[in-house]
Amino acid sequence: MSVTERIAQLIADNDVIVFMKGVPQAPQCGFSASVVKVLDAVGTPYASVNVLADPFIREGIKEYSDWPTIPQLYVKGEFVGGSDIVREMYESGELFDLIAPESTN
């Protein structure tokens, strides 16, 4: 299985997944920590991939999304963005609507 296929499978298998440096319990950069904080505040379960543990995933995810930085958040198969975009979407309420639309009814 190619790196692209592995990434696609991870995204397909998880409604909410973040590719980050470190793990949610111990992020390895401030940007990853920021995304974890936002996702924890939203309260929806999410999967994570530590890109530091796999250099092929670390580089492959940048090509897959055509986005140069880590972390990267995917929701329901769609690329959402990196730390700044996730934080802005959280502050506006848009992220909550995207991740947990059934809870807003």
Backbone torsions as a table, in degrees:
resi	resn	phi	psi	omega
1	MET	NA	131.9	-179.7
2	SER	-75.9	166.2	177.5
3	VAL	-60.3	-43.2	178.7
4	THR	-59.8	-43.0	178.5
5	GLU	-65.6	-39.9	177.7
6	ARG	-61.9	-45.2	179.7
7	ILE	-63.1	-46.9	179.6
8	ALA	-58.6	-39.8	179.6
9	GLN	-66.8	-43.4	177.9
10	LEU	-59.5	-44.2	-179.8
11	ILE	-66.7	-41.0	179.9
12	ALA	-67.4	-32.4	-175.5
13	ASP	-81.7	-11.3	-174.1
14	ASN	-132.4	124.5	179.1
15	ASP	-60.7	-39.2	179.2
16	VAL	-131.4	121.7	-179.2
17	ILE	-142.6	138.6	178.0
18	VAL	-121.1	129.2	172.5
19	PHE	-93.7	117.2	-169.7
20	MET	-141.7	169.3	173.7
21	LYS	-92.7	114.7	-176.1
22	GLY	95.5	-160.4	179.3
23	VAL	-125.8	160.8	-177.3
24	PRO	-54.0	-34.6	-179.5
25	GLN	-75.5	-18.6	-178.2
26	ALA	-151.9	71.9	178.0
27	PRO	-61.1	146.7	-176.7
28	GLN	-104.0	8.9	172.4
29	CYS	-155.7	158.7	-177.6
30	GLY	-64.0	-35.0	-179.9
31	PHE	-66.7	-42.4	176.8
32	SER	-64.9	-40.7	178.4
33	ALA	-60.8	-38.6	179.6
34	SER	-63.2	-44.1	179.9
35	VAL	-66.6	-41.1	177.7
36	VAL	-60.6	-43.3	179.8
37	LYS	-60.2	-44.1	178.8
38	VAL	-64.5	-47.5	-179.1
39	LEU	-62.9	-39.1	177.3
40	ASP	-64.4	-37.2	178.6
41	ALA	-67.4	-36.0	177.6
42	VAL	-66.5	-36.4	173.5
43	GLY	88.6	4.8	178.3
44	THR	-89.6	135.1	176.8
45	PRO	-58.8	145.7	179.6
46	TYR	-146.5	155.9	175.5
47	ALA	-98.9	159.6	176.7
48	SER	-139.4	153.5	175.9
49	VAL	-127.4	123.2	177.7
50	ASN	-82.8	103.4	-177.0
51	VAL	-68.9	-19.1	178.7
52	LEU	-70.9	-21.1	-179.5
53	ALA	-83.5	-12.2	-177.0
54	ASP	-145.7	99.4	-177.8
55	PRO	-62.0	-26.5	178.1
56	PHE	-68.9	-42.4	175.6
57	ILE	-66.1	-41.3	-177.8
58	ARG	-56.8	-44.2	178.8
59	GLU	-83.2	-36.7	-176.9
60	GLY	-64.1	-36.7	-178.5
61	ILE	-66.7	-31.6	178.7
62	LYS	-66.7	-39.6	177.2
63	GLU	-72.1	-41.1	-177.6
64	TYR	-57.8	-44.7	-176.0
65	SER	-93.3	-12.4	-171.9
66	ASP	57.8	39.9	-179.7
67	TRP	-128.8	127.1	-168.4
68	PRO	-80.9	-9.3	-172.4
69	THR	-121.8	163.1	175.3
70	ILE	-117.3	140.0	10.7
71	PRO	-82.1	165.8	175.5
72	GLN	-135.9	130.7	-179.6
73	LEU	-108.5	134.0	174.4
74	TYR	-121.2	136.8	177.1
75	VAL	-129.7	123.2	179.3
76	LYS	50.6	43.6	175.1
77	GLY	85.6	-5.6	-176.9
78	GLU	-108.1	137.9	175.0
79	PHE	-70.4	126.3	179.8
80	VAL	-95.1	-50.1	-179.7
81	GLY	151.8	-167.6	179.8
82	GLY	-100.2	-163.2	-172.5
83	SER	-56.3	-51.0	-176.9
84	ASP	-62.9	-44.4	-179.6
85	ILE	-64.9	-43.3	179.8
86	VAL	-62.1	-44.2	-179.7
87	ARG	-63.8	-44.0	179.0
88	GLU	-63.0	-42.2	179.4
89	MET	-65.5	-35.3	177.5
90	TYR	-65.4	-47.3	-177.7
91	GLU	-62.8	-32.8	-179.4
92	SER	-84.6	-12.3	-176.5
93	GLY	90.8	-8.7	-177.1
94	GLU	-64.5	-36.3	-178.8
95	LEU	-66.0	-43.0	178.7
96	PHE	-60.3	-43.9	179.0
97	ASP	-62.0	-37.1	-179.4
98	LEU	-70.8	-43.4	-174.9
99	ILE	-81.1	-40.7	-173.6
100	ALA	-129.8	58.2	-175.8
101	PRO	-61.8	-29.2	-178.8
102	GLU	-69.7	-21.2	-179.3
103	SER	-80.3	-11.6	-176.5
104	THR	-91.0	-3.6	-178.7
105	ASN	-78.6	NA	NA
